[in-house]
Amino acid sequence: MAGYIKTLREFRFKGMLVVLLVFLLMGAVLYAERSGIRYQETARQVAYMEPEDVVTEQEAVNALKTTCLVLTDSSQEASVQAWPEFERMFMDMRVGVERIDVSREAVPDFAGYETVVVLMSDLAPLGETVLELSSWVERGGSAMFALTLQKNTYVSLIEQKLGILSSGYDNVLVDCIYFEPDFLLGGGASYDITDGYDSAWEVELGEQAKVYARAKDATGTPLIWETDYGKGTFVVDNFGLYEKATRGFFAASYSLLTEAGVYPVINGSVFYLDDFPSPVPSGDGAYVKRDYGTSIRDFYTNIWWPDMLSLANTHGVRYTGVIIENYEDDTDGMVEEPSDTERFQYFGNMLLHNSGELGYHGYNHQPLSLSNTDYGEVLPYKTWKDWQAMDQAVTGLIDFGKEMFPGTTLSVYVPPSNVLSEEGRALLASKYPQIRTIASNYFTGEFAYVQEFEVADDGIVEQPRIISGGIIDSYMQMAALSELNMHFVNTHFMHPDDLLDEDRGAALGWETLKNRLDEYMTWLYTSAPPLRNLTGSELSGAIQRYGGLTVEKEITDGAIHLQLGNLYDEAYLFVRVNEGTPGKVTGGSLTRLTGNLYLLCADAPEVVIEVEK
């Protein structure tokens, strides 16, 4: 034995043995990545709940106590436009609401409510009720004027109470909004508004008003402010944008109204890779050839994918890739497996070994629609021959996923081009229990399957994607900012073949798109460091926990008492402490986000936050 050791020490090429061992190790890793059999799934960070434990959001809302009175006027266009967005916002914030249409109903006594929200630009229909509202606030109530007010006799009666020194009859342009850094996540910067218009009332405020947002920059027209009146508080929103992409700004405003604003959030960030893994798509590789002098196939393997992995490692992102089996347009149900499956296993297992997840996209890229759908000139797709053909395509896709990645569980379905018909949706729910999530669109579009963050009545989790691609235009950035403050969530998707489509930024080149995506990720995680990086199924587990949660709040001299209903294991909530400084927490932990806004992680149904005033 001693002689053997001596011989090994004197071996002239032992350095080469080290190099050989390194290469053998690298080969073993590559083999594991290429072999679906070698990958064994680990436990999810946030698992799906058992079906019997899930409480839908509608069930949770039905159990809420009414604490907020909302005044609307069906004769005012802005009031009609705003109400659906506020209705959903209140539902997601778990605020029990009574809505009164003042054109048809009498306004009840304000004394029975904690807050009042006025969704009216013209206060004339309220008459002297405006003064009654002011008196109620003076005695300790909290009221929010959420729509840009029109200057008239009744507004003039209360504008000084709202903190206004002077005002005109004109509106000013809002094409950019600056948010104060202590107001919301992502604050301390200006955000461009797509299609801005003269939507803000021109006002000058007194020193007692605290301004949280302004037009253009930190010196512009006030757009969101708060002012104390007597023992109570007024909050005014003056930016005039009433759409899904601004809900988070109104939610942040509403949280200013009482001593403490509390509402559930999801806490999760997901980045989807649509059409990945897939065969090499057809398309014009002119920009790939221009910038890299290589083929589309080699660009994906040697440039795009290593860059995407580098972004993931830098920002902690865990991709969810969704499989496209082929790009054929056959819709007769005759399913054929691709002959070249090596790319599927190579890319799919690399994604899995980098803490990612795989889901379903399509047997091909034809949405699940029958002949009663007419795409016209809008989309270049065919419809399926019949229900059976559509069924065979889904079955073929699921079987292919099992064959390629036998050690994994696939549960997320992303509709091709975010298009899913009623029949396709019914097929998934009735025949494929392994599909537990549908991830489509947050915003409307032609033929788009539009979603909210919720659990459907059939148990499938609806998980909308908010933004996409590498360009991240002004509207997407505003929507991302809003949702960070509404649901504390980010959902983004992109395609490997963005470099083949000018509409998705191909002419800009991959380096530009990659840098913009990097800038977005940097903004996201700098604005919200506690935001959890999750996969698609994990975000669905978080949505299940969020969806059923209810909150009852009681404020005492020294503490905020919270009673959480339908708590499964843990829950996340935004807490804005408007009076005092939070201290010891029982039943959870508190993380400061910005200003007086905190993230509560609750692990018990009773939470007490001690407050020093």
Secondary structure, DSSP 8 states (H G I E B T S, - for coil): -HHHHHHHHH-TTHHHHHHHHHHHHHHHHHHHHH-GGG------SS----GGG---HHHHHHT--EEEEEEE-TTSHHHHHHHHHHHHHHHHHT-EEEEEETTTS----GGG-SEEEEE-S--GGGTTHHHHHHHHHHTT-EEEE-S----SHHHHHHTTTTTEEEEEEEEEEEEEEEE-TTTSTT-SEEEEEEEEEEEEEEEEE-TT-EEEEEESSTTS-EEEEEEEETTEEEEEE-S---SGGGHHHHHHHHTTSSSEEEEEE--EEEEEETT-S-----S--HHHHHHHSS-HHHHIIIIIHHHHHHHHHHHT---EEEEE-------SS-----S--HHHHHHHHHHHHTT-EEEEEESSS--B--TT---TTT------SSHHHHHHHHHHHHHHHHHH-TT----EE--GGGBB-HHHHHHHHHH-TT--EE--BSS--TTB-B--SEE-TTS-EE--B-EETTT--HHHHHHHHHHHHHTSEEEEEE-GGGGG-GGGTGGG-HHHHHHHHHHHHHHHHHH-TT--B--HHHHHHHHHHHHH-EEEEEE-SSEEEEEEES--S-EEEEEEE-SSEEEEEESEEEEEEETTEEEEEE-SSEEEEEEE-
